[in-house]
Amino acid sequence: MEGVPAGLRLTVGDIDVDLARRQQGYGRGGRMAIERDRARFLAGVRLGRTLGTPIAIMVENRDHQNWLEAMSPEPSGAHSDDGEVREAGRRRVSVPRPGHADLAGVMKYGHSDVRNVLERASARETVGRVAAGAVCKRLLSEVGVAVQGRVISLGNAHAPVHHTADPTQIDWDAVEESRMACDNPEATEAMCNAVDHARDSGESLGGTFEVWCWGLCPGLGDYASYAERLDGRLAGALCSIPAVKGVEFGDAFANTVKPGSQVHDPIYVDVKDGQKQLERRTNRAAGLEGGMSNGMPIVLRAAMKPIPTLTTPLPSVDLDGLLQVQAHVERSDVAAVTAARVVGEAMVALVIAQAYREKFGGDSLEQMLTAVTTYEHDLEERGLWRRP
């Protein structure tokens, strides 16, 4: 990681808590019984504080010991003319899974072994995102910004939607205690039942998760170009998560059938401590207007498709001879929406932290905090925004 200012208090415990959250949730597969992710700093941190130089983090993969031969970078066994391993003991795969990167990947790179694609395309790579996101959460906490996510649906089981502009009205402790990262007990039970039914049927399930980011100042991002628009950056970050196929800000899709008077947030003048202050009483914009943060909480929802690996596989084709067969089966989860919301938190934290660094700079945390405080104080003096 580059760009983290010097002087930020940071320990492996700050990262390990999110690595553990990523591995939890009802419906996770057998790999979670193998891996116990723990972070280790290789560079950029000394005596519990960042140095301002690039941070390197390693997370050991315990399952790697089972794949030393199959994934070895050294040549061995029988090879084809193009150098690919043909030895059966190397766990070669020639049958792609519908819905996975398998087939598109072998076509793109010219491979004949799907293993060359599926290992790197695995969502296992999100462990790195979560580790980096945890560092960003730690940085954001210094400027009063929090990022938290929850599951709001899995399969046909849905939790009630909170139409609130206040994140403190959500029981985040209940979210963390829930097996499905959902603050509604009835919905949690329904989601667990859906997982059980899907497992018995050889199926997988998708769902939706919601990420809140609050305490951030107005003016992050920009309207000047498409590349600087904060909503575009956030949507791209969430859609880069494996299996995420849709993102909305607040009630974006429901708002398409409403008139503008029911969609936009009126601006009012209130008097606090004898001073006029602007205020918003609703947050229908989900904290973003014109590609910038407006000082209200950012609320995003992401849709995750069902995992493409099924224990009752779909029809596919063996690339060796183009024979009709059933799809390849790898160890997999029934549902991983609980993990995806942790990855979603990480991606939101990465984007927001980057936006703060772009706007306020500073080689040290002290310099950055001075710039943030000065900016927020100016907004408050002008009556435009006050930290909640």
C-alpha positions as CSV (number, residue, x, y, z in Angstrom):
1,M,0.0,0.0,0.0
2,E,1.2,3.5,-0.9
3,G,0.0,6.8,0.4
4,V,-0.7,6.0,4.0
5,P,0.7,9.0,6.1
6,A,3.4,8.5,8.7
7,G,2.4,8.4,12.4
8,L,-0.8,6.3,12.1
9,R,-1.1,3.8,14.9
10,L,-1.5,0.4,13.3
11,T,-1.2,-3.2,14.6
12,V,-1.8,-6.5,13.0
13,G,-4.9,-6.8,15.3
14,D,-6.5,-3.9,13.4
15,I,-6.3,-6.1,10.3
16,D,-6.9,-9.5,11.8
17,V,-10.4,-8.5,13.0
18,D,-11.6,-7.9,9.5
19,L,-9.8,-11.0,8.1
20,A,-11.7,-13.0,10.6
21,R,-15.0,-11.3,9.7
22,R,-14.4,-12.2,6.1
23,Q,-14.3,-15.9,7.0
24,Q,-17.4,-15.9,9.0
25,G,-21.1,-16.5,8.0
26,Y,-23.5,-19.3,7.7
27,G,-23.1,-21.1,4.3
28,R,-19.4,-20.8,4.0
29,G,-17.5,-23.8,2.6
30,G,-14.8,-26.2,3.8
31,R,-11.9,-23.9,3.1
32,M,-12.9,-21.8,6.1
33,A,-12.2,-24.8,8.3
34,I,-8.6,-24.8,6.9
35,E,-7.7,-21.1,6.8
36,R,-7.1,-19.0,9.8
37,D,-6.0,-15.7,8.2
38,R,-3.5,-13.6,10.1
39,A,-1.6,-10.6,8.9
40,R,2.1,-10.0,9.1
41,F,3.8,-6.7,8.3
42,L,6.8,-6.9,6.1
43,A,7.5,-3.2,5.6
44,G,6.1,0.3,6.3
45,V,5.3,-0.2,10.0
46,R,7.7,0.1,13.0
47,L,6.8,0.0,16.7
48,G,3.1,0.2,16.0
49,R,3.2,3.3,13.7
50,T,3.3,3.7,10.0
51,L,6.4,5.2,8.5
52,G,4.9,7.0,5.5
53,T,6.7,4.5,3.2
54,P,4.9,1.7,1.3
55,I,3.2,-0.9,3.6
56,A,3.7,-4.6,2.8
57,I,1.4,-7.1,4.4
58,M,1.5,-10.9,4.1
59,V,-1.3,-13.3,4.9
60,E,-0.2,-16.9,5.0
61,N,-2.3,-19.4,3.0
62,R,-2.4,-22.6,5.0
63,D,-4.0,-24.5,2.2
64,H,-1.0,-23.7,0.0
65,Q,0.8,-26.8,1.5
66,N,-1.7,-29.0,-0.3
67,W,-0.9,-27.4,-3.7
68,L,2.9,-27.2,-3.7
69,E,3.2,-29.7,-6.5
70,A,0.1,-28.7,-8.5
71,M,0.9,-25.0,-8.5
72,S,4.7,-25.2,-8.6
73,P,6.4,-22.6,-10.8
74,E,9.1,-25.2,-11.7
75,P,8.7,-27.5,-14.7
76,S,8.1,-31.2,-14.0
77,G,6.1,-34.1,-15.5
78,A,4.9,-34.6,-19.0
79,H,4.3,-31.4,-21.1
80,S,2.6,-30.5,-24.2
81,D,4.2,-28.6,-27.1
82,D,3.0,-25.3,-25.5
83,G,4.6,-26.2,-22.2
84,E,1.5,-27.0,-20.2
85,V,1.5,-29.8,-17.7
86,R,-0.4,-32.9,-18.8
87,E,0.4,-35.1,-15.7
88,A,-2.8,-36.2,-14.0
89,G,-1.2,-35.7,-10.6
90,R,-0.9,-32.0,-11.3
91,R,-4.7,-31.6,-11.0
92,R,-5.3,-30.4,-14.5
93,V,-8.8,-29.2,-15.2
94,S,-10.3,-29.3,-18.7
95,V,-14.0,-28.7,-17.9
96,P,-15.1,-25.0,-17.3
97,R,-17.9,-24.0,-14.9
98,P,-20.7,-21.9,-16.3
99,G,-20.7,-18.5,-14.7
100,H,-17.1,-18.6,-13.7
101,A,-14.0,-17.0,-15.3
102,D,-13.0,-20.5,-16.5
103,L,-14.0,-20.5,-20.2
104,A,-13.5,-16.8,-20.9
105,G,-10.0,-17.1,-19.3
106,V,-8.8,-20.0,-21.3
107,M,-10.0,-18.3,-24.5
108,K,-8.3,-15.1,-23.6
109,Y,-4.9,-16.5,-22.7
110,G,-4.9,-19.6,-24.9
111,H,-4.6,-22.1,-22.0
112,S,-5.8,-25.7,-22.2
113,D,-5.7,-26.1,-18.4
114,V,-8.5,-24.3,-16.7
115,R,-6.4,-24.5,-13.5
116,N,-4.3,-21.6,-14.9
117,V,-7.4,-19.4,-14.7
118,L,-9.5,-20.6,-11.8
119,E,-6.9,-20.2,-9.1
120,R,-6.2,-16.6,-9.8
121,A,-9.8,-15.8,-10.5
122,S,-10.8,-17.2,-7.1
123,A,-12.3,-14.8,-4.6
124,R,-9.5,-15.9,-2.3
125,E,-7.7,-12.8,-3.7
126,T,-10.1,-10.6,-1.7
127,V,-8.1,-11.3,1.5
128,G,-5.7,-8.7,0.2
129,R,-8.4,-6.2,-0.3
130,V,-9.7,-6.7,3.2
131,A,-6.2,-6.3,4.7
132,A,-5.7,-3.1,2.8
133,G,-9.2,-1.9,3.6
134,A,-8.6,-2.4,7.3
135,V,-5.6,-0.1,7.1
136,C,-7.8,2.5,5.4
137,K,-10.5,2.1,8.0
138,R,-7.9,2.8,10.7
139,L,-6.9,6.0,8.8
140,L,-10.5,7.1,8.3
141,S,-11.2,6.6,12.0
142,E,-8.7,9.4,12.7
143,V,-10.9,11.9,10.7
144,G,-14.1,10.6,12.3
145,V,-15.2,8.4,9.4
146,A,-16.8,5.0,10.0
147,V,-17.5,2.2,7.4
148,Q,-19.9,-0.7,8.2
149,G,-21.8,-3.2,6.2
150,R,-24.7,-5.7,6.7
151,V,-26.6,-8.3,4.7
152,I,-30.1,-7.3,3.7
153,S,-31.1,-10.3,1.6
154,L,-30.1,-13.9,0.8
155,G,-32.1,-15.8,-1.8
156,N,-35.7,-15.1,-1.1
157,A,-35.2,-14.0,2.5
158,H,-35.2,-10.3,3.0
159,A,-34.6,-8.0,6.0
160,P,-36.7,-4.9,6.4
161,V,-35.1,-1.8,4.7
162,H,-34.3,1.0,7.1
163,H,-35.3,4.3,5.5
164,T,-33.1,6.4,7.8
165,A,-30.4,9.0,7.4
166,D,-29.0,8.1,10.8
167,P,-26.6,5.1,10.9
168,T,-26.7,5.1,14.7
169,Q,-30.3,3.8,14.4
170,I,-29.0,0.5,13.0
171,D,-28.0,-2.0,15.6
172,W,-24.5,-2.7,14.3
173,D,-23.7,-4.9,17.3
174,A,-26.6,-7.2,16.3
175,V,-25.1,-7.3,12.8
176,E,-21.8,-8.6,14.1
177,E,-23.4,-11.1,16.4
178,S,-25.7,-12.5,13.6
179,R,-24.7,-15.6,11.7
180,M,-25.8,-13.8,8.5
181,A,-24.5,-10.3,9.4
182,C,-28.1,-9.2,9.6
183,D,-29.6,-7.1,12.4
184,N,-33.1,-8.6,12.0
185,P,-33.5,-12.0,13.9
186,E,-36.4,-13.2,11.8
187,A,-34.6,-12.5,8.5
188,T,-31.5,-14.2,9.9
189,E,-33.4,-17.3,10.6
190,A,-35.0,-17.3,7.1
191,M,-31.6,-16.8,5.5
192,C,-30.1,-19.7,7.4
193,N,-33.1,-21.9,6.4
194,A,-32.5,-20.9,2.8
195,V,-28.9,-21.9,3.0
196,D,-29.8,-25.3,4.4
197,H,-32.3,-25.9,1.6
198,A,-29.8,-24.8,-1.1
199,R,-27.1,-27.1,0.4
200,D,-29.5,-30.1,0.4
201,S,-30.4,-29.3,-3.2
202,G,-26.9,-28.9,-4.5
203,E,-27.5,-25.2,-5.2
204,S,-25.9,-21.9,-4.3
205,L,-27.4,-18.6,-3.4
206,G,-26.8,-14.9,-3.9
207,G,-28.0,-11.9,-2.1
208,T,-27.6,-8.2,-1.4
209,F,-25.5,-6.3,1.1
210,E,-25.4,-2.7,2.2
211,V,-22.4,-0.6,3.1
212,W,-22.7,2.6,5.1
213,C,-20.0,5.3,5.4
214,W,-20.6,8.2,7.7
215,G,-18.8,11.1,9.4
216,L,-17.2,12.1,6.1
217,C,-16.9,15.8,5.1
218,P,-18.5,17.3,1.9
219,G,-16.5,17.8,-1.2
220,L,-14.7,14.5,-1.7
221,G,-14.5,13.6,-5.3
222,D,-15.3,16.1,-8.1
223,Y,-17.8,16.9,-10.9
224,A,-15.1,18.1,-13.3
225,S,-14.4,14.8,-15.0
226,Y,-15.8,11.2,-15.1
227,A,-12.7,9.8,-13.5
228,E,-13.0,12.0,-10.4
229,R,-16.7,11.4,-9.7
230,L,-16.9,9.7,-6.3
231,D,-20.0,7.7,-7.1
232,G,-18.4,6.3,-10.3
233,R,-15.3,5.2,-8.3
234,L,-17.4,3.6,-5.6
235,A,-19.5,1.7,-8.1
236,G,-16.5,0.5,-9.9
237,A,-14.8,-0.6,-6.7
238,L,-17.9,-2.6,-5.6
239,C,-18.5,-4.1,-9.0
240,S,-14.8,-5.3,-9.1
241,I,-15.7,-7.7,-6.2
242,P,-16.1,-11.3,-7.6
243,A,-19.8,-12.1,-8.2
244,V,-21.1,-8.6,-7.6
245,K,-23.3,-7.7,-10.6
246,G,-25.1,-4.6,-9.5
247,V,-24.7,-1.5,-7.3
248,E,-27.2,1.2,-6.3
249,F,-26.9,4.3,-4.1
250,G,-29.7,4.5,-1.6
251,D,-33.0,3.7,-3.3
252,A,-31.7,4.4,-6.8
253,F,-33.8,1.9,-8.7
254,A,-37.0,2.6,-6.7
255,N,-36.5,6.3,-7.3
256,T,-36.8,5.9,-11.1
257,V,-40.6,5.6,-10.8
258,K,-41.0,8.6,-8.4
259,P,-41.4,12.3,-9.2
260,G,-38.4,14.5,-8.4
261,S,-40.1,16.1,-5.4
262,Q,-40.0,12.6,-3.7
263,V,-36.4,11.9,-4.7
264,H,-34.3,15.0,-4.0
265,D,-33.4,16.2,-0.5
266,P,-34.7,19.8,0.3
267,I,-32.2,22.1,2.0
268,Y,-33.3,23.9,5.1
269,V,-31.9,26.7,7.4
270,D,-31.8,25.9,11.0
271,V,-30.5,28.0,13.9
272,K,-28.1,26.2,16.3
273,D,-26.3,28.1,19.1
274,G,-27.5,31.4,17.6
275,Q,-25.9,30.6,14.2
276,K,-27.7,29.8,11.0
277,Q,-26.8,26.3,9.7
278,L,-27.9,24.4,6.6
279,E,-29.4,21.0,7.2
280,R,-30.8,18.0,5.4
281,R,-33.7,16.1,6.9
282,T,-33.6,13.3,4.4
283,N,-30.8,11.4,2.7
284,R,-32.4,10.2,-0.5
285,A,-29.2,11.1,-2.4
286,A,-27.4,8.6,-0.3
287,G,-24.7,11.1,0.5
288,L,-23.6,11.9,-3.1
289,E,-24.6,14.7,-5.4
290,G,-22.8,15.7,-8.6
291,G,-20.1,13.1,-8.1
292,M,-19.1,14.5,-4.7
293,S,-19.9,13.7,-1.1
294,N,-22.4,16.1,0.4
295,G,-21.7,15.5,4.1
296,M,-24.5,13.0,4.6
297,P,-23.9,9.3,5.1
298,I,-23.0,7.4,1.9
299,V,-25.3,4.3,1.6
300,L,-24.6,1.7,-1.1
301,R,-26.2,-1.6,-1.9
302,A,-24.6,-4.3,-4.0
303,A,-26.1,-7.4,-5.6
304,M,-24.1,-10.6,-5.5
305,K,-25.0,-13.5,-7.9
306,P,-25.1,-17.1,-6.7
307,I,-21.6,-18.7,-6.6
308,P,-21.0,-20.5,-9.9
309,T,-19.6,-23.7,-8.4
310,L,-22.5,-26.1,-7.7
311,T,-22.4,-29.5,-6.0
312,T,-25.1,-30.5,-8.5
313,P,-23.2,-29.1,-11.6
314,L,-24.7,-27.6,-14.7
315,P,-24.0,-29.0,-18.2
316,S,-20.6,-28.0,-19.7
317,V,-18.0,-29.2,-22.2
318,D,-14.7,-31.0,-21.8
319,L,-12.3,-28.9,-23.8
320,D,-10.3,-32.1,-24.6
321,G,-12.4,-33.2,-27.6
322,L,-15.4,-30.9,-26.9
323,L,-17.4,-33.6,-25.2
324,Q,-20.7,-32.8,-23.4
325,V,-20.2,-33.4,-19.7
326,Q,-21.1,-31.9,-16.3
327,A,-19.2,-28.9,-15.0
328,H,-16.1,-29.2,-12.9
329,V,-16.7,-29.1,-9.1
330,E,-14.3,-27.3,-6.7
331,R,-14.7,-26.8,-3.0
332,S,-17.0,-23.9,-2.6
333,D,-19.5,-22.0,-0.4
334,V,-23.3,-22.3,-0.6
335,A,-23.5,-18.6,0.0
336,A,-20.8,-15.9,0.7
337,V,-22.8,-12.7,0.9
338,T,-21.6,-12.3,4.5
339,A,-18.0,-12.3,3.3
340,A,-18.8,-10.1,0.4
341,R,-20.1,-7.3,2.7
342,V,-16.7,-7.3,4.5
343,V,-15.0,-7.0,1.1
344,G,-17.5,-4.3,0.2
345,E,-16.5,-2.3,3.3
346,A,-12.9,-2.6,2.4
347,M,-13.4,-1.3,-1.1
348,V,-15.5,1.6,0.1
349,A,-12.8,2.4,2.7
350,L,-10.1,2.3,0.0
351,V,-11.9,4.7,-2.2
352,I,-12.9,7.1,0.6
353,A,-9.4,7.1,2.1
354,Q,-7.9,7.8,-1.3
355,A,-10.3,10.7,-1.8
356,Y,-9.2,12.1,1.6
357,R,-5.6,11.8,0.7
358,E,-6.2,13.5,-2.7
359,K,-8.0,16.5,-1.0
360,F,-6.0,17.0,2.1
361,G,-2.5,15.4,1.5
362,G,0.1,15.5,4.2
363,D,3.2,13.4,4.6
364,S,2.3,12.8,8.3
365,L,-1.0,12.1,10.0
366,E,-0.6,15.3,11.9
367,Q,-0.4,17.3,8.7
368,M,-3.4,15.6,7.2
369,L,-5.5,16.1,10.4
370,T,-4.6,19.8,10.5
371,A,-5.8,20.2,6.9
372,V,-9.0,18.3,7.6
373,T,-9.8,20.3,10.7
374,T,-9.1,23.7,9.0
375,Y,-11.5,22.7,6.1
376,E,-14.3,21.5,8.4
377,H,-14.0,24.5,10.7
378,D,-14.3,26.9,7.6
379,L,-17.5,25.1,6.5
380,E,-18.9,25.4,10.0
381,E,-18.1,29.1,10.3
382,R,-19.9,29.7,7.0
383,G,-22.9,27.8,8.2
384,L,-22.7,25.2,5.4
385,W,-21.9,22.0,7.3
386,R,-21.3,20.8,10.9
387,R,-20.0,17.5,11.9
388,P,-22.9,15.4,13.4
